[in-house]
Amino acid sequence: MTTKKTAEENETCPAQALLKMLSGKWKPEIFRLAANNPLRFSSLLREINGSNKQSLAVALKELEEVGLLEKKVIKEKPLHIEYNLTETGRSLLPIFQQLESVK
């Protein structure tokens, strides 16, 4: 009799889990930029060359869904939305930095 293994059982190290969460064209760059300061959508469009509104919106939503980013609506004028790393996202920063240093 065979049983299905959960995704957690298949992962052998934290880097593997992070790589799965950051799979996609713009997610690693968004994660890297969020490590330094809060992100705004319009600034992401300017900073990430070759990106477009739809692809960034999808990537941000997926990063929210896996729990790496949190969306915060700022109700001061002008209204805007900021994206920040969650505690989970901040805990994965050392792993991400180690992966960045591998050449």
KAJOSUL-V307295 format. One record per backbone hydrogen bond with DSSP energy under -0.5 kcal/mol. NH is the residue of the N-H (numbers start at 0). CO is the residue of the C=O. If there is no record, write none. Layout:
BEGIN
nh & co
NH & CO
NH & CO
END
This chain:
BEGIN
nh & co
9 & 5
10 & 6
15 & 12
16 & 12
17 & 13
18 & 14
19 & 15
20 & 16
21 & 17
22 & 19
27 & 21
27 & 23
29 & 25
30 & 26
31 & 27
32 & 28
33 & 29
34 & 30
35 & 31
35 & 32
36 & 32
38 & 82
40 & 80
43 & 39
44 & 40
45 & 41
46 & 42
47 & 43
48 & 46
50 & 47
55 & 51
56 & 52
57 & 53
58 & 54
59 & 55
60 & 56
61 & 57
62 & 58
63 & 59
64 & 60
65 & 61
66 & 63
67 & 62
68 & 62
69 & 83
71 & 81
73 & 71
73 & 79
74 & 72
79 & 73
81 & 71
82 & 38
83 & 69
84 & 33
85 & 67
89 & 85
90 & 86
91 & 87
91 & 88
92 & 89
95 & 91
96 & 92
97 & 93
98 & 94
99 & 95
100 & 96
101 & 97
101 & 98
END
